[in-house]
């Protein structure tokens, strides 16, 4: 049969078997033999110390071939170590990729709903409610005493998002409960949304909602991908603090994803309320008075355009100096 000679062992036993089978004829009788040097990468990194120790104890020369089951076993053990290391690397890469894949599925599903759904009014209303609630948690949280509420900060932030008329946070809010403040702000925001729809029209409002949401989602998602890539580059240093980098990556990635969702909601509402549609003025039709009368009306007749003869650069200058045009009046042209 066919005899196959291999000059090096690969890191993976599976690849050795594949190359051996492709070099020969699968199913036909034959044999194969591998020649491995102690200086090969596989032996140098994982198995050369034991082999060199055996050679030194037996007093063998460097170029003397070694043929023993122990050598074959040492090579197989080295391959197993490499395969285990590569498996752990792929496993960690997959764990990192699963985080981004899960977030990607959520964003793409939401984006697909925006593209396929014609009416996003209920989605926008829900966004308004969630934005107000998230701001209340920051400036007037449940664990914060009413006297310590930052109503001015809440008012400034709300006025940046919603076009409220008059004072955003009235003075009587300080004597109201948190739920009453929440309901009052949400109702004012929804009323402003209805006024905006009345101003622009339902059809125009639906188109703007879809357009703005797509733009905001795309921009925020691209920024989030860059931030996650930067986080992944330095997350391995957490291992020096006795913390699992994968778990740290998942936790911080989740917080960054939630922050991105809040940013999408706020920017969508802000752009939607701040957007102003300018109506395009109708084109003014210019009328031309055409005169068909004779006599005095002939003075208004448009004169034909006569093209002047172009002067060549080597032609005599028309000023009468006797010089060429390019060295006289045409010097600066």
The 8 nearest C-alpha neighbors of each residue, nearest first, counted from 0:
[[1, 29, 28, 2, 27, 30, 23, 24],
 [0, 2, 29, 3, 30, 23, 28, 24],
 [1, 3, 30, 31, 29, 0, 4, 32],
 [4, 2, 31, 30, 32, 1, 5, 23],
 [3, 5, 32, 31, 33, 6, 2, 34],
 [6, 4, 33, 7, 34, 32, 3, 8],
 [5, 7, 34, 33, 35, 4, 8, 36],
 [8, 6, 35, 5, 34, 9, 33, 39],
 [9, 7, 35, 10, 15, 33, 6, 5],
 [8, 10, 11, 15, 7, 14, 12, 41],
 [9, 11, 78, 81, 41, 8, 12, 82],
 [10, 12, 13, 9, 14, 78, 82, 15],
 [13, 11, 15, 14, 16, 78, 10, 9],
 [12, 14, 16, 11, 15, 17, 18, 9],
 [15, 13, 17, 16, 12, 11, 18, 9],
 [16, 14, 12, 18, 13, 17, 9, 19],
 [15, 17, 19, 13, 14, 18, 20, 12],
 [16, 18, 14, 20, 19, 15, 21, 13],
 [19, 17, 21, 15, 20, 16, 22, 14],
 [18, 20, 16, 22, 17, 21, 15, 23],
 [19, 21, 17, 23, 18, 22, 25, 16],
 [22, 20, 18, 23, 19, 17, 24, 25],
 [23, 21, 19, 20, 18, 24, 3, 17],
 [24, 22, 20, 21, 25, 19, 1, 3],
 [25, 23, 27, 26, 20, 21, 22, 1],
 [24, 26, 27, 20, 23, 21, 28, 22],
 [25, 27, 24, 28, 23, 20, 29, 0],
 [26, 28, 24, 25, 29, 0, 23, 1],
 [29, 27, 0, 26, 1, 30, 24, 25],
 [30, 28, 0, 1, 2, 27, 31, 3],
 [29, 31, 2, 3, 1, 32, 28, 0],
 [32, 30, 3, 2, 4, 33, 29, 19],
 [31, 33, 4, 5, 3, 34, 30, 2],
 [34, 32, 5, 6, 4, 35, 7, 31],
 [33, 35, 6, 5, 7, 32, 36, 4],
 [36, 34, 7, 33, 6, 8, 37, 39],
 [37, 35, 38, 39, 34, 42, 7, 6],
 [36, 38, 42, 39, 47, 43, 35, 50],
 [37, 39, 36, 43, 40, 42, 47, 41],
 [40, 38, 36, 42, 41, 37, 43, 35],
 [41, 39, 43, 42, 44, 38, 45, 37],
 [40, 42, 39, 43, 44, 45, 10, 77],
 [43, 41, 46, 47, 45, 39, 37, 44],
 [42, 44, 47, 40, 38, 41, 39, 45],
 [45, 43, 42, 41, 40, 46, 47, 77],
 [44, 46, 77, 42, 43, 41, 47, 80],
 [47, 45, 42, 48, 77, 49, 43, 73],
 [46, 48, 42, 43, 50, 49, 37, 51],
 [49, 47, 51, 50, 46, 52, 43, 45],
 [50, 48, 52, 51, 47, 46, 53, 73],
 [49, 51, 53, 47, 52, 48, 54, 46],
 [50, 52, 54, 48, 53, 49, 47, 55],
 [51, 53, 49, 55, 50, 54, 48, 56],
 [52, 54, 50, 56, 51, 55, 57, 49],
 [55, 53, 51, 59, 57, 52, 56, 58],
 [54, 56, 58, 52, 53, 57, 51, 59],
 [57, 55, 53, 58, 54, 52, 59, 51],
 [58, 56, 54, 55, 59, 53, 52, 60],
 [57, 59, 55, 56, 54, 60, 53, 61],
 [60, 58, 54, 57, 55, 63, 61, 56],
 [59, 61, 63, 62, 58, 54, 55, 64],
 [60, 62, 63, 59, 54, 64, 51, 37],
 [63, 61, 60, 64, 59, 65, 36, 37],
 [62, 64, 60, 61, 65, 59, 54, 66],
 [65, 63, 62, 66, 61, 60, 59, 34],
 [66, 64, 67, 63, 70, 54, 59, 62],
 [67, 65, 64, 70, 68, 71, 69, 63],
 [66, 68, 69, 70, 65, 71, 72, 64],
 [69, 67, 71, 70, 72, 66, 73, 65],
 [70, 68, 72, 67, 71, 73, 66, 74],
 [71, 69, 73, 72, 68, 67, 74, 66],
 [70, 72, 68, 74, 69, 73, 75, 67],
 [73, 71, 69, 75, 70, 74, 68, 76],
 [72, 74, 70, 76, 75, 71, 69, 77],
 [73, 75, 77, 71, 76, 72, 78, 70],
 [76, 74, 78, 72, 77, 73, 79, 71],
 [75, 77, 79, 73, 78, 74, 72, 80],
 [78, 76, 74, 80, 45, 75, 79, 46],
 [77, 79, 75, 81, 10, 76, 80, 11],
 [78, 80, 76, 82, 77, 81, 83, 75],
 [81, 79, 83, 77, 78, 82, 84, 76],
 [82, 80, 84, 78, 83, 79, 85, 10],
 [81, 83, 79, 85, 84, 80, 86, 78],
 [84, 82, 86, 80, 81, 85, 79, 87],
 [83, 85, 81, 87, 86, 82, 80, 88],
 [86, 84, 88, 82, 87, 83, 81, 89],
 [85, 87, 83, 89, 88, 84, 82, 90],
 [86, 88, 90, 84, 85, 89, 91, 83],
 [89, 87, 85, 91, 90, 86, 92, 84],
 [90, 88, 92, 86, 87, 91, 93, 85],
 [89, 91, 87, 93, 88, 92, 86, 94],
 [92, 90, 94, 88, 93, 89, 87, 95],
 [91, 93, 89, 95, 94, 90, 96, 88],
 [92, 94, 96, 90, 91, 95, 97, 89],
 [93, 95, 91, 97, 92, 96, 90, 98],
 [96, 94, 92, 93, 97, 98, 91, 245],
 [95, 97, 93, 99, 98, 94, 100, 92],
 [98, 96, 100, 94, 95, 99, 93, 101],
 [99, 97, 96, 101, 100, 95, 249, 102],
 [100, 98, 102, 96, 101, 97, 103, 95],
 [99, 101, 97, 103, 102, 98, 96, 104],
 [102, 100, 104, 98, 103, 99, 97, 105],
 [101, 103, 99, 105, 104, 100, 106, 98],
 [102, 104, 100, 106, 101, 105, 99, 107],
 [103, 105, 107, 101, 102, 106, 108, 100],
 [106, 104, 102, 108, 103, 107, 109, 101],
 [107, 105, 109, 103, 108, 104, 110, 102],
 [106, 108, 110, 104, 109, 105, 111, 103],
 [107, 109, 111, 105, 110, 106, 104, 112],
 [110, 108, 112, 106, 111, 107, 105, 113],
 [109, 111, 107, 113, 112, 108, 106, 114],
 [110, 112, 108, 114, 113, 109, 107, 115],
 [113, 111, 109, 115, 110, 114, 116, 108],
 [112, 114, 110, 111, 116, 115, 209, 109],
 [115, 113, 111, 112, 116, 110, 209, 117],
 [114, 116, 112, 113, 111, 117, 110, 118],
 [117, 115, 113, 112, 118, 114, 119, 111],
 [116, 118, 115, 119, 205, 114, 113, 209],
 [117, 119, 120, 116, 205, 121, 122, 209],
 [120, 118, 122, 121, 123, 117, 205, 116],
 [119, 121, 123, 122, 118, 124, 205, 208],
 [122, 120, 124, 123, 119, 125, 118, 126],
 [121, 123, 125, 119, 120, 124, 126, 118],
 [124, 122, 126, 120, 125, 121, 119, 127],
 [125, 123, 121, 127, 126, 122, 120, 128],
 [124, 126, 122, 128, 123, 127, 121, 129],
 [125, 127, 123, 129, 124, 128, 264, 130],
 [128, 126, 124, 130, 125, 129, 123, 131],
 [127, 129, 125, 131, 126, 130, 185, 132],
 [130, 128, 132, 126, 131, 127, 133, 125],
 [129, 131, 127, 133, 132, 128, 126, 134],
 [132, 130, 134, 128, 129, 133, 135, 127],
 [133, 131, 135, 129, 134, 130, 128, 136],
 [132, 134, 136, 130, 135, 131, 129, 137],
 [135, 133, 137, 131, 136, 132, 138, 130],
 [134, 136, 139, 132, 138, 137, 133, 140],
 [137, 135, 140, 133, 134, 139, 138, 132],
 [136, 138, 134, 135, 140, 139, 133, 153],
 [137, 139, 149, 135, 153, 136, 148, 140],
 [140, 138, 148, 135, 136, 137, 143, 149],
 [141, 139, 136, 143, 142, 137, 135, 138],
 [140, 142, 143, 139, 136, 177, 144, 135],
 [141, 143, 140, 144, 139, 136, 145, 147],
 [144, 142, 140, 141, 139, 145, 147, 148],
 [143, 145, 147, 146, 142, 148, 141, 139],
 [146, 144, 148, 147, 143, 173, 139, 176],
 [145, 147, 144, 148, 173, 143, 149, 174],
 [148, 146, 145, 144, 149, 143, 139, 150],
 [149, 147, 139, 145, 150, 146, 138, 144],
 [148, 150, 138, 152, 151, 153, 147, 139],
 [151, 149, 153, 152, 148, 154, 168, 138],
 [150, 152, 154, 153, 149, 155, 168, 156],
 [153, 151, 155, 154, 149, 150, 156, 138],
 [152, 154, 150, 156, 151, 155, 138, 157],
 [153, 155, 151, 157, 152, 156, 168, 167],
 [156, 154, 152, 158, 153, 157, 151, 159],
 [155, 157, 159, 153, 158, 154, 152, 160],
 [158, 156, 154, 160, 159, 155, 161, 153],
 [157, 159, 155, 161, 160, 156, 154, 162],
 [160, 158, 156, 157, 161, 155, 269, 162],
 [161, 159, 269, 157, 158, 162, 156, 268],
 [160, 162, 158, 163, 157, 159, 272, 188],
 [163, 161, 158, 164, 272, 160, 191, 159],
 [164, 162, 161, 167, 165, 158, 191, 187],
 [163, 165, 162, 166, 167, 191, 161, 158],
 [164, 166, 167, 163, 168, 169, 162, 158],
 [167, 165, 168, 169, 164, 163, 154, 170],
 [166, 168, 154, 163, 169, 165, 158, 164],
 [167, 169, 154, 166, 170, 172, 150, 151],
 [170, 168, 171, 172, 166, 167, 173, 165],
 [169, 171, 172, 173, 168, 174, 166, 150],
 [172, 170, 173, 169, 174, 175, 168, 180],
 [173, 171, 175, 174, 170, 169, 180, 168],
 [172, 174, 171, 175, 170, 145, 146, 176],
 [173, 175, 172, 171, 176, 170, 145, 146],
 [176, 174, 172, 173, 179, 180, 177, 171],
 [175, 177, 179, 178, 180, 174, 172, 145],
 [176, 178, 180, 179, 181, 175, 139, 141],
 [179, 177, 181, 180, 176, 182, 175, 183],
 [180, 178, 182, 176, 181, 177, 175, 183],
 [181, 179, 177, 183, 178, 182, 184, 176],
 [180, 182, 178, 179, 184, 183, 177, 185],
 [181, 183, 179, 185, 180, 184, 186, 178],
 [182, 184, 180, 186, 181, 185, 179, 187],
 [185, 183, 187, 181, 186, 182, 188, 180],
 [186, 184, 188, 182, 187, 183, 128, 189],
 [185, 187, 189, 183, 188, 184, 182, 190],
 [188, 186, 190, 184, 185, 189, 191, 183],
 [187, 189, 185, 191, 186, 190, 184, 192],
 [190, 188, 192, 186, 191, 187, 185, 193],
 [191, 189, 187, 193, 192, 188, 186, 194],
 [192, 190, 194, 188, 189, 193, 195, 187],
 [191, 193, 189, 195, 190, 194, 188, 196],
 [192, 194, 196, 190, 195, 191, 197, 189],
 [195, 193, 197, 191, 196, 192, 198, 190],
 [196, 194, 198, 192, 193, 197, 191, 199],
 [195, 197, 193, 199, 198, 200, 194, 201],
 [198, 196, 194, 200, 195, 199, 193, 201],
 [197, 199, 195, 196, 200, 194, 193, 201],
 [200, 198, 196, 197, 203, 204, 195, 201],
 [199, 201, 197, 196, 203, 202, 198, 204],
 [202, 200, 204, 203, 196, 205, 199, 197],
 [201, 203, 205, 204, 200, 206, 199, 207],
 [202, 204, 206, 200, 205, 201, 199, 207],
 [203, 205, 201, 207, 202, 206, 196, 200],
 [206, 204, 208, 202, 207, 203, 201, 118],
 [205, 207, 203, 209, 208, 204, 210, 202],
 [206, 208, 210, 204, 209, 205, 211, 203],
 [209, 207, 205, 211, 206, 210, 212, 204],
 [208, 210, 212, 206, 207, 211, 213, 113],
 [209, 211, 207, 213, 208, 212, 206, 214],
 [212, 210, 214, 208, 213, 209, 207, 215],
 [213, 211, 215, 209, 214, 210, 267, 216],
 [214, 212, 216, 210, 211, 215, 217, 209],
 [213, 215, 211, 217, 212, 216, 218, 210],
 [214, 216, 212, 218, 217, 213, 219, 211],
 [215, 217, 213, 219, 218, 214, 220, 212],
 [218, 216, 220, 214, 215, 219, 213, 221],
 [217, 219, 215, 221, 220, 216, 214, 222],
 [220, 218, 222, 216, 221, 217, 215, 223],
 [219, 221, 223, 217, 222, 218, 216, 224],
 [222, 220, 224, 223, 218, 219, 217, 225],
 [221, 223, 219, 225, 220, 224, 226, 218],
 [222, 224, 220, 226, 221, 225, 219, 227],
 [225, 223, 221, 227, 226, 222, 228, 220],
 [226, 224, 228, 222, 223, 227, 229, 221],
 [227, 225, 223, 229, 228, 224, 230, 222],
 [228, 226, 230, 224, 229, 225, 223, 231],
 [227, 229, 225, 231, 230, 226, 224, 232],
 [230, 228, 226, 232, 227, 231, 225, 233],
 [231, 229, 227, 228, 232, 233, 234, 226],
 [232, 230, 228, 234, 229, 233, 227, 248],
 [233, 231, 229, 230, 234, 228, 235, 227],
 [232, 234, 235, 231, 230, 236, 229, 237],
 [233, 235, 231, 236, 244, 237, 230, 232],
 [234, 236, 237, 244, 233, 238, 232, 231],
 [235, 237, 238, 234, 239, 233, 244, 240],
 [238, 236, 239, 235, 240, 242, 244, 234],
 [237, 239, 242, 241, 240, 236, 243, 235],
 [240, 238, 237, 241, 236, 242, 235, 243],
 [239, 241, 238, 237, 242, 236, 243, 244],
 [242, 240, 238, 239, 243, 237, 244, 236],
 [243, 241, 238, 240, 237, 244, 239, 247],
 [242, 244, 246, 245, 238, 247, 241, 237],
 [245, 243, 247, 235, 246, 234, 237, 248],
 [246, 244, 248, 247, 243, 249, 95, 94],
 [247, 245, 249, 248, 243, 244, 250, 242],
 [246, 248, 244, 250, 245, 249, 251, 243],
 [249, 247, 245, 246, 251, 250, 252, 244],
 [248, 250, 252, 246, 247, 251, 253, 245],
 [251, 249, 247, 253, 252, 248, 246, 254],
 [250, 252, 254, 253, 248, 249, 247, 255],
 [251, 253, 249, 255, 250, 254, 248, 256],
 [252, 254, 256, 250, 251, 255, 249, 257],
 [255, 253, 251, 257, 256, 252, 258, 250],
 [254, 256, 258, 252, 253, 257, 251, 259],
 [257, 255, 259, 253, 258, 254, 252, 260],
 [258, 256, 260, 254, 259, 255, 253, 261],
 [257, 259, 255, 261, 256, 260, 262, 254],
 [258, 260, 262, 256, 257, 261, 263, 255],
 [261, 259, 263, 257, 262, 258, 256, 264],
 [262, 260, 258, 264, 263, 259, 265, 257],
 [261, 263, 259, 265, 260, 264, 266, 258],
 [264, 262, 260, 266, 261, 265, 267, 215],
 [263, 265, 261, 267, 262, 266, 126, 268],
 [264, 266, 262, 268, 267, 263, 269, 261],
 [265, 267, 269, 263, 268, 264, 270, 262],
 [266, 268, 264, 270, 265, 269, 212, 263],
 [267, 269, 271, 265, 266, 270, 272, 264],
 [270, 268, 160, 266, 272, 271, 267, 265],
 [271, 269, 273, 267, 272, 268, 274, 266],
 [270, 272, 268, 274, 269, 273, 267, 208],
 [271, 273, 269, 270, 274, 268, 161, 162],
 [274, 272, 270, 271, 269, 275, 162, 160],
 [275, 273, 271, 272, 270, 276, 269, 207],
 [276, 274, 277, 273, 272, 199, 271, 270],
 [275, 277, 278, 274, 199, 279, 203, 198],
 [278, 276, 279, 275, 280, 274, 199, 198],
 [277, 279, 280, 276, 281, 275, 199, 282],
 [278, 280, 277, 281, 282, 276, 283, 275],
 [281, 279, 278, 282, 283, 277, 284, 276],
 [282, 280, 283, 279, 284, 278, 285, 277],
 [281, 283, 284, 280, 279, 285, 278, 286],
 [284, 282, 281, 285, 280, 286, 279, 287],
 [283, 285, 282, 286, 281, 287, 280, 288],
 [286, 284, 283, 287, 282, 288, 281, 289],
 [287, 285, 284, 288, 289, 283, 282, 290],
 [286, 288, 289, 285, 290, 284, 299, 291],
 [289, 287, 290, 286, 291, 285, 299, 300],
 [288, 290, 287, 291, 286, 292, 299, 300],
 [291, 289, 292, 288, 296, 299, 297, 300],
 [290, 292, 289, 293, 296, 297, 288, 300],
 [293, 291, 296, 290, 294, 297, 295, 289],
 [294, 292, 296, 297, 295, 291, 290, 298],
 [293, 295, 296, 297, 292, 298, 291, 299],
 [296, 294, 297, 298, 293, 292, 299, 300],
 [295, 297, 294, 298, 293, 292, 299, 290],
 [296, 298, 295, 299, 300, 294, 293, 292],
 [297, 299, 296, 300, 295, 294, 301, 293],
 [300, 298, 297, 296, 301, 290, 295, 302],
 [299, 301, 297, 298, 302, 296, 290, 303],
 [302, 300, 299, 303, 298, 304, 297, 290],
 [301, 303, 300, 304, 299, 305, 298, 297],
 [304, 302, 305, 301, 300, 306, 299, 307],
 [305, 303, 306, 302, 301, 307, 300, 308],
 [306, 304, 303, 307, 302, 308, 309, 301],
 [305, 307, 304, 308, 309, 303, 310, 302],
 [308, 306, 309, 305, 310, 304, 311, 303],
 [307, 309, 310, 306, 311, 305, 317, 314],
 [308, 310, 307, 311, 306, 312, 314, 317],
 [311, 309, 308, 312, 314, 324, 316, 313],
 [312, 310, 314, 313, 309, 324, 325, 315],
 [311, 313, 325, 324, 314, 310, 323, 329],
 [312, 314, 323, 311, 324, 325, 315, 310],
 [313, 315, 311, 312, 323, 324, 316, 310],
 [316, 314, 323, 324, 322, 321, 317, 313],
 [315, 317, 324, 323, 318, 322, 319, 314],
 [318, 316, 319, 315, 324, 320, 321, 328],
 [319, 317, 316, 320, 328, 321, 315, 327],
 [320, 318, 317, 321, 316, 315, 322, 323],
 [319, 321, 322, 318, 316, 317, 327, 315],
 [320, 322, 319, 315, 316, 323, 318, 317],
 [323, 321, 320, 315, 316, 327, 324, 326],
 [322, 324, 315, 316, 313, 326, 325, 314],
 [323, 325, 316, 327, 329, 312, 326, 315],
 [324, 326, 329, 312, 330, 323, 327, 313],
 [327, 325, 330, 323, 324, 329, 322, 328],
 [328, 326, 324, 329, 330, 325, 322, 323],
 [327, 329, 330, 324, 326, 325, 316, 331],
 [330, 328, 325, 332, 324, 327, 331, 326],
 [329, 331, 325, 326, 327, 328, 332, 324],
 [332, 330, 329, 328, 325, 327, 326, 324],
 [331, 329, 330, 325, 328, 312, 324, 327]]
